[in-house]
Amino acid sequence: MAFGYHNFHVLLLLVCSLIRLSECGQDFKPGNLHNSKDVFTGTKDRQELFARLYKAMSNPVVPGTLGLFASSFTNGHRLKRSAVNGSDGINVQPGREAVELSDNVTSLPVVTNGSLVKCEHDFQTFMNGVTAGEFWALQMMDAWGKPGPSLLQGRLNMVGSYKQCRDSRAPDNTSLGFSGSYCSVGIYLQMGTLPGAAGQIGACVPDSCSESDLQIVLGQGLKDLNLGIMLTSVEIRTDHREITTATIVAICVFSAIGVLVIVGTMYDLIFIQIPKWKSQKVKRTEKTAEKNLSQEHSQSPVTLIAMTDTAEANGQRETTDKFAGNKNNSELKQREGTPASNGNCDVHTQSAGSNSVDKTKEGKKKLNACIMILLAFSVYTNGSKVLNTAQPPGSLSAINGIRFLSMSWVILGHTYFTATLEVGTVPMTAILDHLKDWTFDAIYNAGLAVDTFFTLSGLLVAYLTFKEIKKKGWKLNWPLFYFHRYWRLTPPYMLTMLMGQGFLAFMGSGATWSMKMPSDRENCEANWWTNLIYVNNVVHVDKMCMLHSWYLSNDMQFYVLSPLMIVPFYFHYAAGVVSCLVFLLAQMITSGVLSVDNNWTAVALFSGPAPKKDGLDWQTHYYFAPYGRIGPYIIGVMAGVLLATWKGKLRLHKAVVAVGWCVSTVSALAVLYGLHGDISGERYSTAPVSAFYNAVSRAVWGACISWIVLASASGYGGPVNKFLSWSAFVPLSRLTYMAYLIHPYIMVIYFGNLESAYHLMDSSLVVSFLGLLVVSNMAAFLLMLGMESPMIALEKVLFTRKR
C-alpha cells in the first residue's frame, strides 16, 4: 500500500511543482492582469526546470525519474519511506500508510476505508507495472495530463487522453484486473497577490478509486505539500449519463411535437398542397392553350378553318377541366379559411379522392379548428414562410440586416469568451496580446450587439403600437398587447430550456465534458420559475438558469413599461418626450451614481482597477439590471414614434442627412473603440470618465442604430441601406431569436467535446466562429419549424376564432 501512496504523491508533487509559480506576481495590482508581462517571462531556473521536466517525461523508468525530479525541485524536501527489509517494496499492515514526508510536510493519514484500501492496492499494481515497463501501465501513465507548452504563460489545463485512459486495462492476473478511469482534478493556484487561477489535471487512475477516495488522497497530499495549490474538485468522467426527470419530460414533450409535425406536414401535403399544385397546373395548361389559340388566329384562313373542329372539341374538354379546377379551388379555399364557429373537433371527411364539404353562410368552406392546429405544425408551410424573401411595401427592410449582423456579433463574442473562460486552455499571454490589439475591441465590446436588439425592440414596438393608437385611440386591448408578447417569446424559450436540461448531458463525452451537464442544472431546478415570469435578472441572479436569458427578462420588462412611454405621445408630443426623458435620465443617473460609489470601471473583463471592496457587483447590478440597460430601448421608442408619425418617411435636408451620418458614425466608433486604453491596460480612465461612459454609452449606441433605421427607411441610406436590405437577410433575420436561445448550447457541445487544448489564434478563432455561426443558424431553423412558427400560427388560430 505504501508504494501506491508514495507514487501518488510523487505524481501529485510533480504536477503541482511544475505549475507553481512561486516567485510570480509580486508586482501585481489586485484585479490588474495587464502588468503580467514580467510574470510570464521565464528565468534561467525555470528553463532548467522545464529541461528536467521533459527529460523526466521521456525516461521509461518514470517513477524513479519523477521522484528524483520532484525531490530536486523542492530544494531538499525529500520523500522518505520507512524501509522494511531494506527494499523499496514495503510490507505494511493493511490499511496503514508507511510514507513519511520530511521537513514541513506532515505524515499521511491513517486509512481505514475498505474502498480506499482497494484503490491503494490497484494503484500500487499500476505503478509496479509502470516500473516493469508493462504496456498497459505505460498506456495509463501516458494518458495523464502533462504540463505542455505555455505553462508559465498561464496554460494550466492539462487535459490528458480520455479515450486512451478508458481503453487501458490491467491483466486479470493483477488484482483481479482493473481498468483505467479518467478523473478531472480541479485545482486553484494562488500566484502572488493575484486573485488566483484555476486549472485542471487529467488523471488516469484505477477504476476502483471513487471520487471520495481521490478527494482524501489528493486533498491531503496538496495540503501536505504546502505549495499554495488547493483542490477544488474531483470528478470521474465516464460515458454513463443519468436520465433525469427533465430528460423524461423532454422526451415526452418533443415526441408529441414530433408527431404533430409529421401528421401536420403529411395532411398539409396530401390534402392541401397537392390539390393546390394540380389546380395551378390546370390553370397553366389553360393559359398555354389560350395563348396557342390566339396565335392560331394569325394563321391563314384555310388552316384556321381546318382547325376549328379540333378547337371546339378541346374547348369542351377545357370547360370540363376548368369546372373541376374550380371545385378544387373551392376546396382549397375551404381548407385555407378560418375555423368554423362551432369550435368542435368533428371533421367530416371522405376518401382522399372525395371532397370535404361543410357549407357556411356565404358558401365558403372552412377548416375545422383541429385541422388548423395540425397545419400550424406543417414543416412545408412554416418553412415556406421562413424562407420567403418578399417584403411588403413600406417595411423597415434595413432592420433585417441589422438583426442578423448583430446576432452574428453576439456569437462571435461568445465564441471568444467561451474558448478563453469556459474551456480555460488558452494561455493568459495570448489573451493579453489580443487585448492590446485595437481590432480586438470589437470582440471585447460585443455586448453592444445586445443594446442593438434593445433599440430595435423599442423601435418596432413603438412604431407598430403608435400606428394603432393613431387609428383607434389609446384605449387598445392592452391585455392582448401583453399576452401577444408573452406567447410570442415564452413557449420557444421554455422548450429550449427543457431541451438543454433534458438532452445536453447526452451530447458529449470526454476529458473536457463535465458529468454535471448542463452546468446550470441545479439553478434551473430551483429557479426555473424566475425565467417563466421574466424576473431572473433581478431575482436569484447569482443562481440564474440559462445565463444568457437575462436579455429576455430585460426586454420583457421594458415591453411592460413601453405604454408609459408611447401613450403620452398620443395626447401631446411634448408629453411623450418628457415621459421618455424621465426614464432616460433615471437610467443615466442610476448608472453613474452606482459606478462612482462602487468604483466600477468602464470595462469589466480581464482589466481595470479593483472595484470597491464589499461593493455591488458590476455584472449583477449594472450589466444584468434593467435600470442599467433600458437606455437604448427608450431611444428606440422615440425613433419608432417618429417613424410612425411620418409614416416611415422623414423629409430631411441634405445637410441634415450628412451631419446625421457623420455624427452617428463618429459616436459609434467612440463607443466601440474609445476605451482602448482601458481594455489594453495601457491607461485607465478616471472614475468620473468611467461613470460617464457607463451612464450614456449604451443610449448613444442606440441613437446611432436608430439613425441608420430612420435614414434607410426615408431613402437616405444609400449603399448602407442597399446592403442591409439584401433579400438574403430576410430569412436569416427571422432566425435570430432561436439562434440566440440555442447558440450557447451549440458552443458547449463543440468546446466540451475537444480532446485537446484549444489554441487561440486568429485562424482558429475565425474557423470556430464561422462554423458555430452556421450550425447555430441551422439549428435555429429546425427549431423554429418545430417550436416557434407553430406557436405563432396557433396564436392566429386562437384569436381568429374569437373574432
C-alpha positions in Angstrom: 0.0 0.0 0.0 2.8 2.3 0.8 4.2 2.2 -2.7 0.9 3.3 -4.1 0.6 6.2 -1.7 4.1 7.3 -2.3 3.9 7.3 -6.1 0.6 9.0 -5.9 2.3 11.8 -4.1 5.3 11.8 -6.4 3.0 12.3 -9.3 1.0 14.9 -7.5 4.1 16.7 -6.4 5.5 16.7 -9.9 2.4 18.3 -11.5 2.0 20.8 -8.6 5.6 21.8 -8.6 5.6 22.4 -12.3 2.6 24.7 -12.3 3.6 26.5 -9.1 4.9 30.0 -10.0 6.2 30.8 -6.5 8.1 33.9 -7.5 5.4 35.4 -9.7 3.0 38.2 -9.2 4.8 40.3 -6.6 4.3 43.5 -8.6 0.7 42.9 -9.4 -2.1 45.2 -8.5 -5.3 43.4 -7.5 -7.5 42.9 -10.5 -5.0 44.2 -13.0 -3.8 41.4 -15.3 -2.1 43.8 -17.7 1.0 44.0 -15.6 1.7 40.3 -16.1 4.4 40.6 -18.7 7.1 40.0 -16.2 5.3 37.3 -14.5 5.2 35.1 -17.6 8.9 35.7 -18.5 10.8 32.5 -17.9 14.0 32.8 -15.8 17.1 30.6 -16.1 16.0 28.5 -13.2 12.6 27.8 -14.8 14.3 27.0 -18.1 16.3 24.4 -16.3 13.1 23.2 -14.6 11.5 22.5 -17.9 14.5 20.8 -19.3 14.4 18.4 -16.3 10.6 18.0 -16.9 10.9 16.8 -20.5 13.9 14.6 -19.6 11.8 13.0 -16.9 8.8 12.5 -19.2 11.0 10.8 -21.8 12.5 8.4 -19.3 10.9 4.9 -19.5 11.5 4.4 -15.8 9.0 7.1 -14.9 8.5 6.7 -11.2 12.2 6.9 -10.2 12.8 9.8 -12.5 9.8 11.7 -11.3 10.8 11.1 -7.8 14.3 12.4 -8.5 12.9 15.5 -10.3 10.3 16.2 -7.6 12.8 16.0 -4.8 15.4 18.2 -6.6 12.7 20.8 -7.4 11.5 21.1 -3.8 15.1 22.0 -2.6 15.7 19.2 -0.3 12.2 18.4 0.8 12.8 14.7 0.3 10.3 12.0 0.4 11.3 9.2 2.8 9.9 5.8 3.0 10.2 3.8 6.2 12.0 0.9 4.6 11.2 -2.6 5.7 13.7 -5.4 4.8 15.9 -2.8 3.2 14.0 -2.7 -0.1 11.6 -0.3 -1.9 8.8 -2.8 -1.8 7.4 -2.1 1.7 5.4 -4.6 3.7 2.9 -2.7 5.9 -0.2 -3.6 7.7 -3.3 -3.4 5.5 -5.0 0.0 5.6 -1.9 1.8 7.1 0.4 4.1 5.1 4.1 4.0 5.9 5.2 7.0 3.9 6.7 9.9 5.8 7.5 13.4 4.5 10.4 15.3 5.8 10.8 18.9 6.9 7.5 20.8 6.8 5.4 18.1 5.1 3.2 16.2 7.5 2.7 12.5 7.6 -0.2 10.9 5.7 -3.4 9.9 7.3 -4.4 6.5 8.5 -6.6 4.8 6.0 -9.4 2.5 7.2 -11.9 2.8 4.4 -12.2 -0.5 2.5 -12.8 1.2 -0.8 -9.7 3.3 -0.3 -7.6 0.2 0.5 -8.7 -1.4 -2.8 -7.9 1.9 -4.6 -4.4 1.9 -3.0 -3.8 -1.7 -3.9 -4.7 -1.2 -7.5 -2.7 2.0 -7.7 0.4 0.1 -6.3 -0.2 -2.5 -9.1 -0.4 0.2 -11.6 2.9 1.8 -10.5 4.6 -1.6 -10.3 3.5 -2.1 -13.9 5.0 1.2 -15.0 8.3 0.3 -13.3 8.3 -3.0 -15.0 7.6 -1.3 -18.4 4.3 -3.2 -19.0 2.4 -1.7 -21.9 -1.0 -1.4 -20.2 0.6 0.5 -17.3 2.6 2.8 -19.6 -0.6 3.4 -21.5 -2.4 4.6 -18.3 0.6 6.7 -17.4 0.7 8.2 -20.8 -2.9 9.2 -20.6 -2.2 11.5 -17.6 -2.4 15.2 -18.4 1.2 16.5 -18.7 2.5 20.1 -18.5 2.8 21.3 -22.0 3.9 24.5 -23.7 2.9 27.9 -22.3 2.7 26.7 -18.7 4.5 29.7 -17.4 2.2 31.8 -19.6 -0.9 30.6 -17.9 -2.0 27.4 -19.7 -3.0 25.5 -16.6 -5.3 22.9 -18.1 -3.5 19.6 -18.6 -6.2 17.5 -20.2 -4.7 14.1 -20.9 -6.3 11.5 -23.0 -9.8 10.3 -22.0 -10.1 7.6 -24.6 -6.7 6.1 -24.0 -7.2 6.0 -20.3 -10.5 4.2 -20.6 -9.1 1.8 -23.1 -6.3 0.7 -20.7 -6.8 -2.4 -18.6 -4.7 -4.3 -16.2 -4.4 -8.1 -16.9 -6.8 -10.2 -14.9 -3.9 -11.8 -13.0 -3.2 -8.5 -11.4 -5.5 -7.7 -8.5 -8.3 -9.4 -10.4 -7.9 -6.9 -13.1 -9.0 -3.2 -13.3 -9.5 -0.6 -16.0 -8.4 2.9 -16.4 -10.7 5.6 -15.1 -10.4 9.2 -16.3 -10.5 11.7 -13.5 -10.6 15.5 -13.8 -8.8 17.1 -10.9 -9.7 20.8 -10.4 -7.1 23.0 -8.8 -6.8 26.6 -7.8 -3.4 28.2 -8.0 -2.6 31.4 -6.0 0.1 33.5 -7.7 1.4 36.2 -5.5 -1.2 38.9 -4.9 -3.3 37.9 -7.9 -6.8 36.6 -7.3 -5.6 33.3 -8.5 -6.0 30.9 -11.4 -8.0 27.7 -11.9 -6.6 24.7 -13.6 -7.4 21.1 -14.5 -5.3 18.0 -14.4 -6.4 14.9 -16.2 -5.6 11.8 -14.2 -5.8 8.2 -15.2 -6.4 6.1 -12.1 -7.7 2.6 -11.4 -11.5 2.3 -11.7 -11.6 1.0 -8.1 -10.9 4.6 -6.9 -14.0 6.6 -6.2 -14.3 10.3 -6.1 -14.3 10.3 -2.4 -11.1 8.2 -2.3 -9.3 10.6 -4.6 -10.5 13.6 -2.6 -8.9 12.1 0.5 -5.6 11.3 -1.1 -5.3 14.4 -3.3 -6.7 16.8 -0.8 -4.4 15.7 2.0 -1.5 15.5 -0.5 -1.9 19.1 -1.6 -2.2 20.2 1.9 0.9 18.4 3.0 2.9 19.7 0.0 2.2 23.2 1.1 2.6 24.7 -2.4 -0.3 27.1 -2.3 -2.5 24.9 -4.5 -6.0 24.0 -3.4 -8.1 21.1 -4.6 -11.4 22.4 -5.9 -13.0 19.4 -7.5 -12.5 15.7 -8.3 -14.8 14.3 -11.0 -14.5 10.9 -12.5 -15.8 11.2 -16.1 -17.4 8.3 -17.9 -19.9 7.7 -20.7 -22.7 7.0 -18.3 -25.5 9.5 -18.3 -28.2 9.9 -15.7 -31.8 10.0 -17.0 -33.3 12.8 -15.0 -36.9 14.0 -14.7 -36.1 16.7 -17.2 -35.0 14.1 -19.6 -38.2 12.1 -19.3 -40.3 15.2 -19.7 -38.3 16.4 -22.6 -38.7 13.0 -24.4 -42.4 13.1 -23.9 -42.9 16.8 -25.0 -40.6 16.6 -28.0 -42.1 13.3 -29.1 -45.5 14.9 -29.0 -44.2 17.8 -31.0 -42.6 15.4 -33.5 -45.9 13.6 -34.0 -47.7 16.8 -34.6 -45.0 17.9 -37.1 -45.2 14.7 -39.0 -49.0 14.4 -39.1 -49.4 18.2 -39.8 -46.9 18.1 -42.6 -48.5 15.0 -44.2 -52.0 16.4 -44.0 -50.8 19.7 -45.5 -49.1 18.0 -48.4 -51.8 15.4 -49.2 -55.0 17.4 -48.7 -53.9 21.0 -49.4 -50.6 21.4 -51.3 -51.0 18.6 -53.8 -54.6 19.6 -54.8 -53.3 23.2 -55.0 -50.4 22.2 -57.3 -52.9 20.3 -59.5 -55.1 23.3 -59.7 -52.2 25.5 -60.6 -51.1 23.1 -63.2 -54.6 23.1 -64.8 -54.5 26.9 -64.9 -51.1 26.9 -66.5 -52.5 24.5 -69.1 -55.5 26.7 -69.8 -53.3 29.8 -70.2 -51.0 27.9 -72.6 -53.9 26.7 -74.6 -55.4 30.2 -74.8 -52.1 31.6 -75.9 -51.7 29.0 -78.6 -55.3 29.6 -79.8 -54.6 33.4 -80.0 -51.6 32.7 -82.1 -53.6 30.5 -84.4 -55.9 33.4 -85.3 -52.9 34.9 -87.1 -52.5 31.9 -89.4 -54.1 31.5 -93.0 -57.9 31.2 -93.3 -57.6 27.7 -94.7 -55.6 26.4 -91.8 -57.8 28.2 -89.3 -61.0 26.6 -90.8 -59.3 23.2 -90.7 -58.6 23.5 -87.0 -62.0 24.8 -85.9 -63.5 21.4 -85.1 -60.5 20.5 -83.1 -60.6 23.7 -81.1 -64.3 23.2 -80.3 -63.6 19.7 -79.0 -60.7 20.9 -76.9 -62.9 23.7 -75.6 -65.4 21.2 -74.3 -62.7 19.3 -72.5 -61.2 22.6 -71.2 -64.6 23.6 -69.9 -64.9 20.4 -68.1 -61.4 20.6 -66.7 -62.0 24.2 -65.7 -65.1 23.2 -63.8 -63.1 20.5 -62.0 -60.4 23.0 -61.3 -62.9 25.4 -59.7 -64.1 22.6 -57.5 -60.5 22.1 -56.4 -60.1 25.8 -55.8 -63.2 25.9 -53.7 -62.0 23.0 -51.6 -58.6 24.8 -51.2 -60.2 28.0 -50.0 -62.3 26.0 -47.6 -59.1 24.5 -46.1 -57.3 27.8 -46.0 -60.2 29.7 -44.4 -60.8 30.4 -40.7 -62.1 27.7 -38.3 -65.8 27.0 -38.0 -67.5 29.0 -35.3 -68.8 25.9 -33.5 -65.3 25.0 -32.3 -65.8 21.3 -32.1 -63.5 18.6 -33.5 -66.0 16.9 -35.7 -64.2 16.6 -39.1 -66.4 15.5 -41.9 -64.1 13.7 -44.3 -64.4 11.2 -47.1 -61.9 9.3 -49.1 -58.7 11.0 -50.4 -60.3 11.5 -53.7 -63.6 13.0 -52.4 -64.4 16.5 -51.2 -64.7 17.6 -47.5 -67.8 19.7 -47.5 -69.1 22.0 -44.8 -71.4 24.7 -46.2 -71.4 28.0 -44.5 -73.4 31.2 -44.9 -71.5 32.6 -47.9 -70.9 29.3 -49.5 -67.3 29.3 -48.3 -65.8 26.1 -46.8 -63.8 26.5 -43.6 -61.4 24.2 -41.9 -62.1 22.8 -38.5 -60.0 24.1 -35.6 -58.4 20.7 -35.1 -57.1 20.7 -38.6 -55.9 24.3 -38.3 -53.9 23.2 -35.2 -52.3 20.4 -37.2 -51.5 22.7 -40.0 -49.7 25.0 -37.6 -47.1 22.3 -37.3 -46.6 21.8 -41.0 -42.9 21.9 -41.9 -43.8 22.8 -45.5 -45.9 25.8 -44.7 -43.7 27.1 -41.9 -40.6 26.6 -43.9 -42.1 28.4 -46.9 -42.9 31.4 -44.7 -39.4 31.4 -43.0 -37.6 31.2 -46.3 -39.8 33.7 -48.1 -37.8 36.8 -49.0 -40.7 39.0 -50.1 -41.3 42.2 -48.1 -44.5 44.3 -48.0 -44.3 47.9 -49.2 -43.2 50.3 -46.5 -41.5 47.7 -44.4 -38.3 48.7 -42.5 -36.1 46.3 -44.5 -32.8 47.6 -43.1 -33.7 46.0 -39.8 -33.3 42.6 -41.3 -29.6 43.1 -41.9 -29.0 44.8 -38.6 -30.6 41.9 -36.7 -28.6 39.2 -38.4 -25.3 41.0 -38.2 -25.9 41.8 -34.5 -26.7 38.1 -33.8 -23.5 37.2 -35.6 -21.7 39.7 -33.4 -23.1 38.1 -30.3 -22.0 34.6 -31.4 -18.5 36.0 -32.2 -18.1 37.5 -28.7 -19.5 34.3 -27.0 -17.1 32.2 -29.1 -14.1 34.0 -27.9 -15.1 34.2 -24.3 -16.3 30.6 -24.2 -12.9 29.4 -25.6 -10.9 31.5 -23.1 -13.0 31.5 -19.9 -15.0 28.2 -20.1 -12.6 25.9 -21.7 -9.6 27.6 -19.9 -6.9 26.1 -22.1 -5.8 29.4 -23.6 -2.6 31.0 -22.2 -3.0 34.2 -20.4 -0.4 35.9 -22.6 -2.5 35.1 -25.7 -5.4 36.9 -24.1 -3.3 39.8 -23.1 -1.8 40.1 -26.6 -5.4 40.2 -28.0 -6.3 42.9 -25.6 -3.5 45.1 -26.8 -4.7 44.9 -30.4 -7.2 47.7 -31.1 -9.1 45.5 -33.6 -10.0 43.2 -30.6 -12.1 46.0 -29.1 -14.9 45.0 -31.4 -14.9 41.5 -29.9 -14.5 42.8 -26.4 -17.5 45.1 -26.8 -19.7 42.5 -28.4 -22.2 43.3 -25.6 -23.2 46.3 -27.7 -25.0 44.0 -30.0 -27.5 43.3 -27.2 -28.0 47.1 -27.0 -28.8 47.0 -30.7 -31.5 44.4 -30.1 -32.9 46.6 -27.3 -33.0 49.5 -29.7 -34.7 47.6 -32.4 -37.2 46.1 -29.9 -38.2 49.5 -28.6 -38.4 51.0 -32.2 -40.6 48.3 -33.6 -42.9 48.2 -30.5 -43.4 52.0 -30.7 -43.7 52.0 -34.5 -46.5 49.4 -34.6 -48.3 50.4 -31.4 -48.4 54.1 -32.2 -49.8 53.4 -35.7 -52.6 51.5 -34.0 -53.1 54.3 -31.4 -53.4 56.9 -34.1 -56.2 54.8 -35.8 -58.2 53.6 -32.8 -57.2 55.8 -29.9 -55.1 55.0 -26.9 -57.6 52.5 -25.4 -56.3 49.5 -27.1 -56.8 45.9 -26.0 -53.9 46.1 -23.5 -54.3 42.7 -22.0 -54.0 41.3 -25.6 -51.0 43.6 -26.1 -49.2 41.8 -23.2 -50.4 38.3 -24.0 -49.1 38.5 -27.5 -45.6 39.3 -26.3 -45.7 36.6 -23.7 -47.0 34.0 -26.1 -44.5 35.1 -28.7 -41.5 34.6 -26.5 -42.3 32.1 -23.8 -43.1 28.7 -25.5 -39.9 28.6 -27.6 -37.9 29.9 -24.6 -39.2 27.2 -22.2 -38.9 24.5 -24.7 -35.3 25.4 -25.3 -34.7 25.3 -21.6 -36.3 21.9 -21.4 -34.2 20.7 -24.3 -31.0 21.9 -22.7 -31.8 20.4 -19.3 -33.1 17.1 -20.7 -30.7 16.3 -23.6 -27.5 18.3 -23.3 -25.8 15.8 -21.0 -26.1 13.2 -23.7 -24.5 15.4 -26.4 -20.9 14.8 -25.5 -18.2 12.9 -23.5 -14.5 13.1 -22.9 -11.8 14.9 -21.0 -13.4 18.3 -21.1 -17.1 17.2 -20.8 -18.3 17.6 -17.3 -20.6 15.0 -15.8 -22.6 17.9 -14.3 -24.0 18.9 -17.6 -25.6 21.3 -18.1 -23.6 23.4 -15.6 -26.7 25.3 -14.5 -28.8 22.2 -13.8 -29.2 22.9 -10.1 -30.0 26.6 -10.8 -32.7 25.6 -13.3 -34.2 23.0 -11.0 -34.5 25.6 -8.2 -35.2 28.8 -10.1 -36.8 28.0 -13.5 -39.9 29.9 -12.4 -37.9 33.2 -12.4 -37.4 32.6 -16.1 -41.1 31.8 -16.7 -42.2 35.2 -15.3 -39.1 37.1 -16.6 -37.6 38.2 -13.3 -34.4 36.1 -13.4 -32.3 39.2 -14.0 -33.3 40.7 -10.6 -34.2 37.6 -8.5 -31.6 34.9 -7.6 -29.2 36.5 -10.1 -26.3 34.6 -8.7 -28.1 31.3 -9.4 -29.6 32.1 -12.8 -30.9 29.4 -15.1 -29.7 30.0 -18.7 -27.3 32.8 -18.1 -27.9 34.4 -21.4 -31.6 34.7 -20.7 -31.1 37.9 -18.7 -31.6 39.7 -22.0 -35.1 38.2 -22.4 -36.1 39.3 -18.9 -34.9 42.9 -19.6 -36.7 43.0 -22.9 -40.0 41.8 -21.4 -39.7 44.3 -18.5 -39.1 47.1 -21.0 -42.1 46.0 -23.0 -44.3 46.1 -19.9 -43.2 49.7 -19.4 -43.4 50.7 -23.0 -47.1 52.1 -22.9 -45.9 54.6 -20.3 -43.6 56.0 -22.9 -45.8 55.6 -26.0 -49.3 56.6 -24.9 -48.3 60.2 -23.8 -47.3 60.9 -27.5 -51.0 60.4 -28.4 -52.0 63.4 -26.2 -49.1 65.6 -27.0 -45.7 65.0 -28.4 -44.1 67.1 -25.7 -45.7 64.8 -23.1 -44.2 61.8 -24.8 -40.8 63.3 -25.0 -40.9 64.3 -21.3 -42.0 60.8 -20.4 -39.1 59.2 -22.3 -36.6 61.7 -20.9 -37.7 60.9 -17.3 -36.9 57.2 -17.9 -33.7 58.0 -19.7 -32.4 60.4 -17.0 -33.3 57.9 -14.3 -31.2 55.3 -16.1 -28.2 57.6 -16.6 -28.2 58.9 -13.1 -28.6 55.5 -11.5 -25.8 54.0 -13.6 -23.5 56.9 -13.0 -24.0 57.1 -9.2 -23.6 53.3 -8.8 -20.4 53.4 -10.9 -18.8 56.1 -8.8 -20.0 54.6 -5.5 -18.7 51.1 -6.3 -15.6 52.2 -8.3 -16.8 50.4 -11.4 -14.7 50.6 -14.5 -16.0 51.1 -18.0 -14.6 47.7 -18.9 -15.2 44.6 -16.8 -13.3 41.6 -18.1 -9.6 40.9 -17.7 -8.7 44.5 -16.9 -9.2 47.6 -14.9 -8.5 48.6 -11.2 -10.1 46.6 -8.5 -13.7 47.5 -7.6 -14.6 48.8 -4.2 -14.3 46.2 -1.6 -17.6 44.9 -0.4 -19.2 47.0 -3.2 -22.0 45.9 -5.5 -21.2 43.5 -8.4 -20.9 45.2 -11.8 -22.5 42.4 -13.7 -25.4 41.8 -11.3 -26.3 45.4 -10.6 -25.4 47.0 -13.9 -25.0 44.6 -16.8 -28.0 42.4 -16.0 -30.1 45.1 -14.2 -33.0 46.8 -16.2 -32.1 50.2 -14.8 -28.7 49.9 -16.4 -29.8 48.7 -19.8 -33.1 50.5 -20.6 -31.3 53.5 -22.3 -31.2 52.2 -25.9 -34.8 50.8 -25.6 -36.0 54.3 -24.8 -34.1 55.8 -27.7 -35.7 53.1 -29.9 -39.2 54.1 -28.7 -38.7 57.7 -29.6 -37.4 56.7 -33.0 -40.3 54.4 -33.6 -42.9 57.1 -32.7 -41.1 59.5 -35.1 -41.3 56.9 -37.9 -45.0 56.2 -37.3 -45.8 59.9 -37.2 -44.1 60.5 -40.6 -45.4 57.2 -42.0 -41.9 55.8 -42.3 -40.6 58.6 -44.5 -38.9 61.6 -42.9 -38.2 64.6 -45.1 -34.7 65.8 -44.3 -32.4 68.4 -45.9 -29.2 67.0 -47.4 -27.1 68.9 -44.9 -29.0 67.3 -42.1 -28.5 63.9 -43.6 -24.8 64.5 -44.0 -24.4 65.7 -40.4 -26.5 62.8 -39.1 -24.3 60.2 -40.8 -21.1 61.9 -39.6 -22.3 62.3 -36.0 -23.7 58.7 -35.8 -20.5 57.2 -37.3 -18.1 59.1 -35.0 -20.3 58.4 -32.0 -20.5 54.7 -32.7 -16.7 54.5 -33.2 -16.2 56.4 -30.0 -18.4 54.0 -28.0 -16.8 51.0 -29.6 -13.1 52.0 -29.6 -12.9 54.9 -27.3 -11.8 52.9 -24.3 -9.0 51.0 -25.9 -6.6 52.2 -23.2 -8.7 50.6 -20.6 -9.1 47.4 -22.5 -5.4 47.1 -23.3 -4.3 48.2 -19.8 -2.1 51.0 -21.2 -4.0 53.7 -19.5 -7.1 53.7 -17.3 -10.0 56.2 -17.4 -10.6 58.2 -14.2 -13.6 57.3 -12.1 -15.8 60.2 -13.5 -15.0 59.2 -17.1 -15.9 55.6 -16.4 -19.1 56.6 -14.7 -20.0 58.8 -17.7 -19.3 56.0 -20.1 -21.5 53.6 -18.1 -24.2 56.2 -18.0 -24.5 57.3 -21.6 -22.6 54.9 -23.9 -25.5 52.5 -24.4 -28.0 55.2 -25.1 -25.6 56.8 -27.6 -25.2 53.5 -29.3 -29.0 53.1 -29.5 -29.2 56.6 -31.1 -26.7 55.5 -33.8 -28.6 52.4 -34.6 -31.9 54.4 -34.7 -30.4 56.9 -37.2 -29.4 54.0 -39.5 -33.0 52.7 -39.5 -34.5 56.2 -39.9 -32.2 57.2 -42.7 -32.6 53.9 -44.5 -36.4 54.0 -44.3 -36.6 57.6 -45.5 -34.4 57.0 -48.6 -31.2 58.4 -47.2 -29.4 55.1 -46.6 -27.5 54.8 -49.9 -25.2 51.7 -50.0 -25.8 51.1 -46.3 -29.5 50.6 -46.9 -28.9 48.6 -50.0 -26.7 46.2 -48.1 -28.8 45.9 -45.0 -31.9 45.4 -47.2 -30.4 42.5 -49.1 -33.1 39.8 -49.5 -30.9 37.1 -48.1 -31.0 38.8 -44.7 -34.8 38.5 -44.6 -35.0 34.7 -43.7 -31.8 35.0 -41.6 -33.3 37.8 -39.5 -36.2 35.5 -38.7 -33.9 33.0 -37.1 -32.2 35.4 -34.7 -34.5 34.6 -31.7 -34.0 30.9 -31.8 -30.3 31.4 -32.7 -29.9 33.5 -29.5 -31.6 30.8 -27.4 -29.7 27.8 -28.8 -26.2 29.0 -29.7 -24.7 28.7 -26.1 -25.6 25.0 -26.1 -24.0 24.6 -29.5 -20.8 26.1 -28.2 -20.8 23.9 -25.1 -21.2 20.9 -27.3 -18.4 22.0 -29.6 -15.8 23.0 -27.0 -16.9 20.3 -24.5 -16.0 17.6 -26.9 -12.5 18.8 -27.6 -10.0 16.1 -26.7 -7.0 18.5 -26.6 -6.3 22.1 -25.7 -7.9 24.8 -27.8 -5.2 27.0 -29.4 -6.3 30.6 -29.6 -5.1 32.0 -32.9 -6.8 34.3 -35.4 -7.2 31.5 -37.9 -8.7 29.0 -35.3 -11.0 31.7 -33.9 -12.3 32.6 -37.4 -12.9 29.0 -38.3 -14.6 28.2 -35.0 -16.8 31.3 -35.2 -17.9 30.6 -38.8 -18.7 27.0 -38.0 -20.6 27.9 -34.9 -22.5 30.7 -36.8 -23.6 28.3 -39.5 -24.5 25.4 -37.2 -26.4 27.8 -34.8 -28.5 29.1 -37.6 -29.1 25.7 -39.0 -30.3 24.5 -35.6 -32.3 27.7 -35.2 -34.1 27.0 -38.5 -35.0 23.4 -37.4 -36.2 24.6 -34.0 -38.2 27.4 -35.5 -40.1 25.0 -37.7 -41.0 22.8 -34.7 -41.2 25.3 -31.8 -41.5 29.0 -32.8 -43.5 29.0 -36.1 -46.2 26.7 -34.7 -46.8 28.9 -31.7 -47.2 31.9 -34.0 -49.7 30.0 -36.1 -51.6 28.8 -33.0 -52.0 32.3 -31.8 -53.5 33.3 -35.1 -55.9 30.3 -34.9 -56.9 31.2 -31.4 -57.6 34.9 -31.9 -59.1 34.5 -35.4 -61.7 32.2 -33.8 -62.5 34.7 -31.2 -63.0 37.4 -33.8 
